[in-house]
Amino acid sequence: MKKVLVTGVAGFIASKTAEFLLQDGVEVVGIDNMNDYYDVNLKNLRLKSISTHPKFKFQKIDIEDKEALKKLFEEHQFDVVFNLAARAGVRYSMENPDIYMSTNAQGTLNLLECMRAKSVKKFVLASTSSLYAGQPMPFKEELPVNTPISPYAATKKAAEVMSYTYHYLYQIDVSVVRYFTVYGPAGRPDMSPFIFADKILKGEELPVFGDGTQARDFTYVDDIARGTILAAKPLGYEIINLGGGNNPYTLLQMIALMEKYSGKKARLKLSAKVAADMDVTWADITKAKTLLGWEAKVGFEEGIKKLVEWQSRSF
Ligand SMILES: NC(=O)c1ccc[n+]([C@@H]2O[C@H](COP(=O)([O-])OP(=O)(O)OC[C@H]3O[C@@H](n4cnc5c(N)ncnc54)[C@H](O)[C@@H]3O)[C@@H](O)[C@H]2O)c1
């Protein structure tokens, strides 16, 4: 792996993935459309932390823009494409399903088309635990995930199956990595770990959908970035869970840890559960261990401590 494309590089997970790739000596071309779904200053901040690296190049490109992508693939011969660009929030996908379809499904197809044209061999696609809604836990990759309960999950499924088609027809080697609730410093401001830490630090009420007993197999961002890079090896076509792999933690347990490390008391404001939200997620990570030699290293308490420390410095 000498030269790679990382899409959505100003994002939470892709910026960390790019950072680790650069540390490993890989040349990284990163693209992002820098949309304002959340604070663009945070995207700029993440970009700033990697942009001084001599082997990093950034271009503001939308993966929905076929012509811009074609030009990019003419300029660079990539060994691997990491597609992490996406519209990623579950709840917002109910408000604006169209942009989820055009970025997550059509954008992925655009990349696959460019890869086919330029004989790029390896595709790593970020996908989601949201696909497992309604399935027995811990979630295994071979479960049928044909009944997604949010437009977000449905468009990720579309991206997964289109990638399979391009693997079958054009021998593109594909790793689909299904992430389980990723958290850590410089995280996504629309996700509960960021929102809760932020509100506790500011002494504001925490908006909790449901009663706080929903649970997630939270996974620290550094672990996810490492797993994503390991998934760039040739595998044929594989779907691989990247999750904490422990018993899931509830939102209330997460809040208690945030109180401990911020030294502040949380005030909860409970409201109705959102239909598109899952109650619990829990990854079976046997496949990640076997195929990639990967498992999460950062424990939940340690990870939450780092997140709270980062957010305390930011305000
Ligand atoms: N964070 C999680 O818990 C989680 C869980 C499961 C899956 N994922 C997936 O991981 C990937 C990264 O997620 P994240 O949490 O870092 O989200 P993020 O929103 O921080 O990062 C996504 C980036 O993609 C960019 N982007 C969006 N549409 C684009 C387009 N059309 N063209 C170019 N760039 C575009 C955004 O500007 C953003 O910087 C996504 O594919 C997401 O679906 C994340």
The ligand as an SDF file (V2000), in Angstrom:
LIG
                    3D

 44 48  0  0  0  0  0  0  0  0999 V2000
  -19.3100    7.2850   13.9250 N   0  0  0  0  0  0  0  0  0  0  0  0
  -19.9250    6.1040   14.0100 C   0  0  0  0  0  0  0  0  0  0  0  0
  -20.2860    5.6590   15.1000 O   0  0  0  0  0  0  0  0  0  0  0  0
  -20.1780    5.2730   12.7870 C   0  0  0  0  0  0  0  0  0  0  0  0
  -20.8120    4.0360   12.9500 C   0  0  0  0  0  0  0  0  0  0  0  0
  -21.0470    3.2490   11.8320 C   0  0  0  0  0  0  0  0  0  0  0  0
  -20.6270    3.6630   10.5870 C   0  0  0  0  0  0  0  0  0  0  0  0
  -20.0120    4.8710   10.4470 N   0  0  0  0  0  0  0  0  0  0  0  0
  -19.5650    5.2610    9.0990 C   0  0  0  0  0  0  0  0  0  0  0  0
  -18.2190    5.6780    9.1690 O   0  0  0  0  0  0  0  0  0  0  0  0
  -17.9680    6.6710    8.1870 C   0  0  0  0  0  0  0  0  0  0  0  0
  -17.3690    7.9030    8.8450 C   0  0  0  0  0  0  0  0  0  0  0  0
  -18.3000    8.4080    9.7990 O   0  0  0  0  0  0  0  0  0  0  0  0
  -17.9680    9.5510   10.8210 P   0  0  0  0  0  0  0  0  0  0  0  0
  -18.6270    9.2120   12.0940 O   0  0  0  0  0  0  0  0  0  0  0  0
  -16.5120    9.8490   10.8020 O   0  0  0  0  0  0  0  0  0  0  0  0
  -18.8130   10.7500   10.1770 O   0  0  0  0  0  0  0  0  0  0  0  0
  -18.4010   12.2390    9.7520 P   0  0  0  0  0  0  0  0  0  0  0  0
  -19.6750   12.8960    9.3560 O   0  0  0  0  0  0  0  0  0  0  0  0
  -17.5890   12.8710   10.8030 O   0  0  0  0  0  0  0  0  0  0  0  0
  -17.4980   11.9970    8.4780 O   0  0  0  0  0  0  0  0  0  0  0  0
  -18.0090   11.8860    7.1710 C   0  0  0  0  0  0  0  0  0  0  0  0
  -17.2960   12.9080    6.2940 C   0  0  0  0  0  0  0  0  0  0  0  0
  -17.7570   12.7180    4.9680 O   0  0  0  0  0  0  0  0  0  0  0  0
  -17.9290   13.9770    4.3760 C   0  0  0  0  0  0  0  0  0  0  0  0
  -18.9140   13.8530    3.2900 N   0  0  0  0  0  0  0  0  0  0  0  0
  -20.2590   13.6710    3.4170 C   0  0  0  0  0  0  0  0  0  0  0  0
  -20.8260   13.6130    2.2060 N   0  0  0  0  0  0  0  0  0  0  0  0
  -19.8240   13.7400    1.2980 C   0  0  0  0  0  0  0  0  0  0  0  0
  -19.7840   13.7580   -0.1110 C   0  0  0  0  0  0  0  0  0  0  0  0
  -20.9010   13.6480   -0.8450 N   0  0  0  0  0  0  0  0  0  0  0  0
  -18.5870   13.8960   -0.7360 N   0  0  0  0  0  0  0  0  0  0  0  0
  -17.4510   14.0360    0.0070 C   0  0  0  0  0  0  0  0  0  0  0  0
  -17.4250   14.0420    1.3410 N   0  0  0  0  0  0  0  0  0  0  0  0
  -18.6060   13.8970    1.9890 C   0  0  0  0  0  0  0  0  0  0  0  0
  -18.3910   14.8880    5.4950 C   0  0  0  0  0  0  0  0  0  0  0  0
  -18.1250   16.2530    5.2220 O   0  0  0  0  0  0  0  0  0  0  0  0
  -17.6030   14.3560    6.6700 C   0  0  0  0  0  0  0  0  0  0  0  0
  -16.4000   15.0930    6.8720 O   0  0  0  0  0  0  0  0  0  0  0  0
  -19.3040    6.9370    7.5130 C   0  0  0  0  0  0  0  0  0  0  0  0
  -19.3630    6.1660    6.3410 O   0  0  0  0  0  0  0  0  0  0  0  0
  -20.3150    6.4290    8.5130 C   0  0  0  0  0  0  0  0  0  0  0  0
  -21.5130    6.0430    7.9010 O   0  0  0  0  0  0  0  0  0  0  0  0
  -19.7740    5.6930   11.5240 C   0  0  0  0  0  0  0  0  0  0  0  0
  1  2  1  0
  2  3  2  0
  2  4  1  0
  4  5  1  0
  4 44  2  0
  5  6  2  0
  6  7  1  0
  7  8  2  0
  8  9  1  0
  8 44  1  0
  9 10  1  0
  9 42  1  0
 10 11  1  0
 11 12  1  0
 11 40  1  0
 12 13  1  0
 13 14  1  0
 14 15  2  0
 14 16  1  0
 14 17  1  0
 17 18  1  0
 18 19  2  0
 18 20  1  0
 18 21  1  0
 21 22  1  0
 22 23  1  0
 23 24  1  0
 23 38  1  0
 24 25  1  0
 25 26  1  0
 25 36  1  0
 26 27  1  0
 26 35  1  0
 27 28  2  0
 28 29  1  0
 29 30  1  0
 29 35  2  0
 30 31  1  0
 30 32  2  0
 32 33  1  0
 33 34  2  0
 34 35  1  0
 36 37  1  0
 36 38  1  0
 38 39  1  0
 40 41  1  0
 40 42  1  0
 42 43  1  0
M  CHG  2   8   1  16  -1
M  END
$$$$
